[in-house]
Amino acid sequence: MEMRARESVYMSEDLTRAIAPYAAALHDAFLHSHCSACFRKLPPQPPCAVSCMTCCSVRYCSSDCSSLDRQVHSSSGECCFFADHIRRASPSFLAEGTSDLRAALRLLYLLEMRGLVSSDSVNQATRIGGLSASGIGEAMGEGGEIAERILEGSMLMSSARKMRTQTSVVSANGLTVETVALWAVMINSVAVQISEGRNLGIAIYGPGFSWFNHSCSPNASYRFVLAPCNEDYVSDKSEYSAVPASKEVAVDEWHTWQFEDDSTHALGKYGPRVVVRCTKPINKGDEVCITYIDLLQTREARHSDLWSNYKFICSCKRCTSSPESYVDLLLNELEFTRGCCFVSSNRGFE
């Protein structure tokens, strides 16, 4: 999957409208300080904020956010998870946080309501609701911490969902719909950072954003905005300047998944939205790429990050250039200098 420029664009032009998420979840540390629907910081008097009366684990900045998000929170199984199933989670699971699991519950609820989850999609285990789920078989087969987290998390999800009278779908290879959804969240979600400069939570966006590929020398970037306040960004774009280019999925099928602008859905109206903007001029037909990781790292460190988080190795121009680019040579030198300083400082204690 990839996104290409529909037309030639100049530097700093927006390529997309403000795209609303399929699902979003605050990190555990911000559940009591920020609104679970819109991610805004709660007023100075937290007791005045509206909270979920069943589990008291999510809070809202207003009655509007509460009324629009309550159905997703309760029917997805997230409410049951907070009220009961979180006690069953292992200490190591809770130490890493539960935002990915809660986002997966919300994602499944939305996709099921849209009729975008079927036994076929789980059997293939490569795509769910337009989101990539490839590599789940290899990740589970390798074992280790990632496989353990997926297994425990999917079991907690399944148990919480069954309390809401929702049945699970099991594929021919033994994978459940919860397993596939959790994996899709892990490899498609992005960290949400607003003006505070902190990582507030995660969000999962549809193909309008998730199909942008990674490059260590990207020509586009993205930023988050909150809706629907007037002071936030409002796009006047009538259509996207970046469109899908895929041999695997027809463009008309891509449009089936394009419901980010449906304001009748709670998170679609209030969730943290993302806008993609080009950082250099792009010609018509050129692929548009963003970065998934911190680029101020050596090539080896970048590849390690990409493999551990997304199960691929980058082969962009920067990564394959020989000799290495000037920036990477400097980063290697800095890494070497740090290593020498670390050894010298340790010898001081001998």
N, C-alpha and C positions, 0 to 999 in steps of 0.2 A: 504494500500500500504506500502511496506517496501523494503529495500535494504539489501541484504545479501552478505557475502564475497564469491566470486567464488572460492577462494583458500586461504590458510593460508597466512597471511602477517605479516611482522615484524613491529615494531614501526617506525613511521616516513616515511612509504612508501606511495606514492601517489596511491590512489584508482581509480582515474579518469584521463582522459586527461583534458586539459584546455577547459572547456565547455563554448561555446558562448551563450549569452542570446537570448530568444525569443524576448524580448523587454527591453529597458532601458530608463530611463529619469532622467536628472539632477534635483536636487532640485532647486526651483526658485532662491535662493540666488546665485547659481553658473552658471546660464545661460549665463552671460556675461563674466565670468572669465575662463570657461572651455569649451572644445569642446563637443558639444552635441552628436557627433558620437562616439568618442573614450574615452571621459572623461579626456583627457589630459589637463593640464593647458595651457592656451593660452600664446603666446609670450608676452614679456614685453610691446609691442606696440599693444594693442587691436585693434586699427583702421586697422591694417594690416591683421587682421583675416577676413576670408570669412564669410559673414552672409547671412541669408535668406532675399532676397530683398522684399518679400511680407509683412512679419510681423516684421522683424528685432529683433525677440526675441530669436532666436537660432544662435549660432556662431560655426565656425569650425576652426580647427587649420591649415587646408590645403585644397587645391582644391580637393584632392582625397577624403577626408572625406565629403566634401560638395557634390560632385557628387554622392557618394555612398549612402548618407543619404537623399538627397533632395526628392527622390521619396517617401520614407516612411514618411517624415515630412509633405509633402503636401497632399498626397493621403490618409493618415490615418485620416485626419481632424484636426491634431494638428495645422497646419498652420492657418486654419479657426478659431480655438479656440483662438489662440493668437490674431488674427487680429480683431475679432469681439465678440466672445462669452464670453471672460473673463470679459467684461464689465457688463455682466448680472449676474455674480456670486455674491453671498452675501459676505459681508465683513468677516463674520466668516469662510466661505469656503476658501476665499483667504488667511486668516490668517494662516490656517493650511498648505497651499501650494497646488500646483496642480500637483505634480509629479505623484501621483497615477492615476489621471485622464488621463494625457498625456501618461503614460505607457500603460494604458488600451486601448487607441485609437491605439497606435502602435501595441499592442498585437493582437487586433481584425483584423487589416489590414493584418498582417502576417498570421494569422490563416485562414482568408478568402481567401487569395491568394493561400494557400495550400489546400483549400477545407476541412478544419478541423472544420468548424462551420456549424451546421445544425439545423433545427427546433427541431429535436429529442434531440440534446444535450442541447438545451435551455429548452425544456419541462422537461427533467429529472433534470436539474439544479444541477447536482452533479459533473460534470466534463466537462471541455471545453479544447480541444486540449491537453488532458493528464494532465491538471492541476485540482486540487481539487477545486470544487465550492460548496461543501456541506455546509449546514447550512445557505444558503442565505435566505430561507423561514423563519427560526427562527429569523434571524437577523432583517429582515424587520418587522416581527410580533411583536418583542419586542419594536419597536419604539426607541426613544431616539436619541442621537447625531449621532450614526453610521448609523441608518436607514435614517436619514435626509440627511447625507452626500452622501450616496449611491443614494438616490432619486434625489437630486439636481445634483449630478455629472453625473448620467446616462442621465438626461434630457439635460444637456449641451453637453455631448458626442453625443447624438442622433441628436441634432440640428447642431452641427459642421459636423457630418458625412453626413447628408442629403445635405449639401452644396457641397459635393463632389460626389453627385448623387449616394450615397450608401443607400440602404433601410435597415430598421431595421427589426429584427425578433422578434416577440412577442410569448411567450409561452402560453400554455393553462391556466396557473395559473397567467397570467398577467405580468410575468417578461419579460423584454426585453433582447436582447443579450448584450446591453451595461451594463445593471444591473449585469448580470452574470459575464461579463468580468471584471468589476470594482471590484466586490467582490473577484474574483479569484486573482486579483492583490493584493488586501488588505491582503489576507491570505497566498499568496505564494511568494510575493516579499521579497527580502532581501536588507538590507542597504549596499551600496557599499562603502567600505573604502580601500583606497590605502595607499601609503607611507605617505601621509600628515596627516594621523590619523583623518581625518574628514569624516563625512558622506556626500559624494558628491551627492548621489542620490539613486535610487532603480533600481533593475534589476529582471526580471522574467525569470527563467530557466525552461527547459523542464523536463520530468520525470527522466533524467539522474542525476538531482540534487534535484528536488522538491520532489521526492519520499523518500528521506532520512528522517526518522522520528526523533522526538525530544527525548532527554533523559537529565535528570538533572545530569546524570553521563555518559557522552558520551564517545565513544571510537574513535571518529574522529572529525576533525575540517576542516575548509575551509578558503581559502584565495583568493584574487582577483589579477589578472594580466591584463595588457593591451596588446593588439595586434595591429599591427604586428611587432613592433620594435624588433630587434635582442637581445637587452639587457634584454628583458622580458623573462619570463619562456617559454620554449618550451618543451613540453612533448614528450618522445620517446616511450610512452606506445602504444602498438598495439591494446589493448582492455581493457575494464574496468575490474577492479578487484572486483567491487561491481555490482551485477545484481538484477533485480526486482524479488520479490517473492510475487505474488498476486493471490488470488482466484477469484477476480473480473474481472481482465483484463488479457487476454492471452499475453504471452511474444511476439508473433509475432505482436500483436497490439501495444505493447510498442515500437517495432522497427519502426512502422509507424510514431511515434512521435519523433524519434531520428534523427533530422536534424540539430543539433547544429553545426556540422562541415561543413555545406554548406557555403563556402566562397563567393558564388555569392550573398548572402543577406548582405545588408549593416551592420546591427548590428551583424550579424553572423561573420563578418570579423573583425570589428573594436571595437565592444563593450567590456565592461569589462568582462573578462572571470573568471570562478571560478574553483578552483581545490580542491578536497576533499582529505585529507590525514589522515591516522590513527594516533592516539596519543598513542596507546598501541597495543600490539600484538593481532591479531584477528584470530580465527580459522575458517577454511572453514565451511560455512553454518551459521555462527553466524550473527545476525543482526548488521548492521552498523548504528550508530546513531550520530547525531550532536546535537548542542543546538541551540534553537531559541531565547534564552533570556540571560540576565546576570545571571550567576550562583552564584555570590556572594550576594545572597539574601536569606532571610528566606524562608521556604517552603510555608508559606502563601503568601508572596510577589511574589514568582515564579508562584504559581497557579493563583494569581490575574492577572499577566501579560499574562499568557498563555490563560486564559479565555477571557480577554478583547480583545486580538489581534487574537487569533486563535480558540476560542470557544471549548477548551478541557482542561481537568485537567490531569496532568501527573500522571501516576501510575508506574513510574520506581522504581528500587530497592531503590534508595536514598529516594524517596518520600514516599514509603510504609514501610520503615524500622522502627522497634520499638524495643528498643528506637531509637530516632533519631541519625543520624550519628554524629560523633565528630565535623565535620565542621558545620553542622546545629545547633548544640548546641552552638558553639562559635558565630555564626551569631545571634542566638536568644539573647545571652548574650550582644552582642554589640548593638543590637536594643534596648534592655531594658535599657542599660546604656545611650544611646543617649536620650531616652525618659525621663529618670530621670534628665539628664543635661538640657533638654529643659524646663522641669517644673521648675527647680531651677532658671534658668536664667529669666524666665517670672516672678517669684515671686519677683525678684529684682526690678521690676518696679512697684510693688503694693504700 
